[in-house]
Amino acid sequence: MKTPEKLFGEMLGLDEAWVVERATFNASSQAVEPHVRETEKLWQKERCPHDGSDGVVCHDHVRGVRWRHLNVFSKETEIVCDLPRGQCRKCARVWRVVAPREGRGKHFTKEFEAFALTLMPEMPLKSASKILGEQDTRMWRVLHAYVKEARAAVDMSEVCNVGVDEMARAKGRRYLTVFADLADRRVLFATPGKD
């Protein structure tokens, strides 16, 4: 028979470098909390992000870091971890290890962010926030992180025909200037103001 910890480990898709050591239910917040920790296998495969060398050791832990995950059993789920910081034996630099399932927004898992990004184009962000049970300001941060990444990946090297126009975005002479690719009919860049 599988324990709740093993089931949560499978659900989270953890490899041998991470393990769910216990799963609890927080009665005050009504949240399910799987507690994750690293194993020795993490330090065998971890490489220094600065010089790429192996021989990384655990420096210390950041206690009680939390990531909101998709609901489990119709209850809010937060993954809890004493997140390790590694240290390179060669260059002696210290860094925070990237947790499994960690998303781009602060304190959300990739799966939670994927669900949030699925809802956001379909409705106002405030409505999506209510469904997700999160503050809209936190959801805006997630959206901005993914938009920034997508904008950085846009290739404009083949753009030949650019149109520029300003438009009123609100009453009181508040304008927005838009640059568009006229051939592909897509917005390349937009900025407040008309100067």
ROLO-109290 format. One record per residue (C-alpha): residue number from 1; residue in three letters; x, y, z. Coordinates in Angstrom, 3 decimals, padded with zeros to 6 digits. Each point is the difference from the previous one (the first is absolute). Layout:
% ROLO-109290
> nr,rest,X,Y,Z
> NUM,ALA,X,Y,Z
...
//
This chain:
% ROLO-109290
> nr,rest,X,Y,Z
> 1,MET,000.000,000.000,000.000
> 2,LYS,001.337,003.447,-000.932
> 3,THR,000.350,002.639,002.665
> 4,PRO,-001.387,003.536,-000.508
> 5,GLU,003.612,001.199,-000.265
> 6,LYS,000.745,-002.374,-002.895
> 7,LEU,-003.252,000.979,-001.733
> 8,PHE,000.838,003.713,000.318
> 9,GLY,003.514,-000.692,-001.305
> 10,GLU,-001.479,-001.690,-003.089
> 11,MET,-002.578,002.758,-000.471
> 12,LEU,002.721,002.664,000.132
> 13,GLY,002.230,-001.967,-002.385
> 14,LEU,002.987,000.106,002.342
> 15,ASP,003.175,-001.773,-001.097
> 16,GLU,002.412,-001.780,002.355
> 17,ALA,001.564,003.331,001.045
> 18,TRP,-003.139,001.051,001.921
> 19,VAL,-002.395,-001.802,002.320
> 20,VAL,-003.253,000.837,001.798
> 21,GLU,000.883,-000.628,003.632
> 22,ARG,-003.501,000.616,001.356
> 23,ALA,-003.407,001.238,-001.094
> 24,THR,-002.129,001.960,002.430
> 25,PHE,-003.320,001.834,000.102
> 26,ASN,000.138,003.510,001.472
> 27,ALA,-003.346,000.410,001.776
> 28,SER,000.338,003.778,000.426
> 29,SER,000.607,000.748,-003.692
> 30,GLN,-001.928,-003.070,-001.260
> 31,ALA,002.970,-000.865,-002.227
> 32,VAL,001.718,-003.266,-000.876
> 33,GLU,003.769,000.338,000.541
> 34,PRO,002.438,-002.537,-001.461
> 35,HIS,003.431,000.627,001.578
> 36,VAL,002.828,-000.592,-002.500
> 37,ARG,003.711,-000.393,000.717
> 38,GLU,003.092,-000.763,-002.074
> 39,THR,001.861,-003.304,000.062
> 40,GLU,003.722,-000.705,-000.419
> 41,LYS,-000.638,-000.671,-003.716
> 42,LEU,-000.587,003.744,-000.514
> 43,TRP,003.608,000.773,000.942
> 44,GLN,001.283,-002.750,-002.297
> 45,LYS,-001.654,001.581,-003.055
> 46,GLU,000.059,003.726,000.921
> 47,ARG,002.506,002.142,-001.913
> 48,CYS,001.312,003.461,000.810
> 49,PRO,-001.972,002.561,-002.051
> 50,HIS,003.062,002.269,-000.096
> 51,ASP,002.762,-002.292,-001.273
> 52,GLY,-001.832,-003.289,-000.741
> 53,SER,002.146,-002.084,002.322
> 54,ASP,-001.293,-002.888,002.057
> 55,GLY,000.897,-000.612,003.637
> 56,VAL,-002.829,002.187,001.277
> 57,VAL,-000.872,-000.284,003.685
> 58,CYS,-002.906,001.215,002.114
> 59,HIS,000.794,003.400,001.529
> 60,ASP,-003.203,000.513,002.015
> 61,HIS,-003.803,000.108,-000.357
> 62,VAL,-002.575,002.763,-000.403
> 63,ARG,-002.685,-001.137,002.448
> 64,GLY,-003.695,-000.368,-000.802
> 65,VAL,-000.145,001.096,-003.651
> 66,ARG,-003.520,-000.515,-001.464
> 67,TRP,-001.410,-000.391,-003.513
> 68,ARG,-003.697,000.013,-000.803
> 69,HIS,-000.936,-003.112,-002.021
> 70,LEU,-003.188,-001.151,-001.682
> 71,ASN,-002.742,-000.969,002.436
> 72,VAL,-000.016,-003.579,001.248
> 73,PHE,-003.191,-001.546,001.401
> 74,SER,-001.689,003.364,-000.649
> 75,LYS,002.340,001.552,002.558
> 76,GLU,002.647,002.640,-000.541
> 77,THR,003.429,-001.635,-000.227
> 78,GLU,003.310,001.575,000.974
> 79,ILE,003.298,-001.812,-000.441
> 80,VAL,002.290,000.745,002.943
> 81,CYS,003.779,-000.434,-000.179
> 82,ASP,003.100,000.948,001.944
> 83,LEU,001.651,001.005,-003.257
> 84,PRO,003.718,-000.801,-000.162
> 85,ARG,002.738,002.367,-001.090
> 86,GLY,002.964,-001.574,-001.716
> 87,GLN,003.646,000.987,000.180
> 88,CYS,002.646,-000.744,-002.593
> 89,ARG,003.203,-001.490,001.406
> 90,LYS,001.977,001.530,-002.856
> 91,CYS,-001.157,003.649,-000.128
> 92,ALA,-001.659,000.089,003.486
> 93,ARG,-003.091,001.808,-001.339
> 94,VAL,-003.366,-000.641,001.653
> 95,TRP,-003.394,-000.109,-001.798
> 96,ARG,-003.577,-001.053,000.635
> 97,VAL,-000.812,-003.349,-001.594
> 98,VAL,-002.959,000.072,-002.388
> 99,ALA,-002.811,-002.015,001.527
> 100,PRO,-001.865,-002.610,-002.009
> 101,ARG,-003.197,001.350,-001.575
> 102,GLU,000.942,003.609,000.834
> 103,GLY,-001.686,002.452,-002.370
> 104,ARG,001.078,003.438,-001.189
> 105,GLY,-002.245,001.960,002.329
> 106,LYS,000.943,000.196,003.624
> 107,HIS,-001.335,-002.907,002.062
> 108,PHE,-001.992,-001.889,-002.673
> 109,THR,000.596,-003.372,-001.643
> 110,LYS,000.183,-000.410,-003.787
> 111,GLU,-003.292,-001.895,000.003
> 112,PHE,-001.796,002.760,001.912
> 113,GLU,001.385,002.638,-002.371
> 114,ALA,-001.040,-002.078,-003.035
> 115,PHE,-003.590,-000.130,001.294
> 116,ALA,000.074,003.741,000.776
> 117,LEU,001.322,000.807,-003.498
> 118,THR,-002.795,-002.136,-001.485
> 119,LEU,-002.638,002.044,001.846
> 120,MET,001.450,003.478,-000.587
> 121,PRO,-000.763,000.371,-003.741
> 122,GLU,-003.580,-001.190,000.566
> 123,MET,-001.073,002.523,002.627
> 124,PRO,001.052,003.109,001.907
> 125,LEU,002.972,-000.672,002.250
> 126,LYS,-002.026,000.873,003.097
> 127,SER,-002.494,-002.788,-000.840
> 128,ALA,002.830,-002.462,-000.625
> 129,SER,001.505,000.975,003.364
> 130,LYS,-003.275,-000.824,001.758
> 131,ILE,-000.104,-003.452,-001.614
> 132,LEU,003.635,-000.590,000.970
> 133,GLY,-000.499,001.314,003.528
> 134,GLU,002.913,002.413,-000.335
> 135,GLN,000.485,003.773,000.071
> 136,ASP,-000.144,001.631,-003.419
> 137,THR,003.284,001.841,000.677
> 138,ARG,001.786,-003.368,000.321
> 139,MET,-001.614,-001.180,-003.233
> 140,TRP,001.115,003.182,-001.806
> 141,ARG,003.601,-000.779,001.038
> 142,VAL,-000.288,-003.494,-001.483
> 143,LEU,-001.465,001.364,-003.233
> 144,HIS,002.701,002.681,-000.302
> 145,ALA,002.765,-002.596,000.526
> 146,TYR,-001.288,-002.119,-002.901
> 147,VAL,-000.651,003.007,-002.248
> 148,LYS,003.545,001.256,000.627
> 149,GLU,001.398,-003.414,-000.948
> 150,ALA,-002.180,-000.196,-003.119
> 151,ARG,000.947,003.521,-001.100
> 152,ALA,003.698,-000.856,000.331
> 153,ALA,-000.510,-002.982,-002.316
> 154,VAL,-001.715,002.021,-002.778
> 155,ASP,002.053,000.077,-003.193
> 156,MET,-000.380,003.302,-001.861
> 157,SER,002.877,-000.521,-002.426
> 158,GLU,-002.350,-000.618,-002.962
> 159,VAL,-002.294,002.988,000.657
> 160,CYS,-000.032,002.370,-002.991
> 161,ASN,-003.205,002.042,000.225
> 162,VAL,-000.646,001.757,003.299
> 163,GLY,-002.988,002.173,000.804
> 164,VAL,-000.050,002.446,002.902
> 165,ASP,-003.105,001.603,001.443
> 166,GLU,-001.116,001.531,003.248
> 167,MET,-003.383,-000.561,001.538
> 168,ALA,-001.889,001.354,002.972
> 169,ARG,-000.060,-002.590,002.750
> 170,ALA,-002.140,001.932,002.470
> 171,LYS,-001.710,003.341,000.428
> 172,GLY,002.203,002.950,000.835
> 173,ARG,002.500,-000.151,-002.855
> 174,ARG,001.681,-003.217,001.073
> 175,TYR,001.557,-001.599,-003.051
> 176,LEU,001.647,-003.230,-001.043
> 177,THR,002.429,-000.317,-002.933
> 178,VAL,-000.120,-003.316,-001.857
> 179,PHE,002.562,-001.419,-002.444
> 180,ALA,-001.361,-002.770,-002.241
> 181,ASP,001.307,-002.381,-002.651
> 182,LEU,-002.249,000.841,-002.948
> 183,ALA,000.753,-003.214,-001.926
> 184,ASP,-000.714,-002.465,002.832
> 185,ARG,-002.580,002.261,001.693
> 186,ARG,001.457,-000.254,003.489
> 187,VAL,000.964,002.482,002.681
> 188,LEU,003.757,000.285,000.433
> 189,PHE,000.160,002.559,002.784
> 190,ALA,-002.293,002.351,001.931
> 191,THR,000.930,002.777,002.393
> 192,PRO,-001.900,002.663,001.977
> 193,GLY,-000.012,003.527,-001.420
> 194,LYS,000.147,001.395,-003.535
> 195,ASP,003.433,001.613,-000.056
//
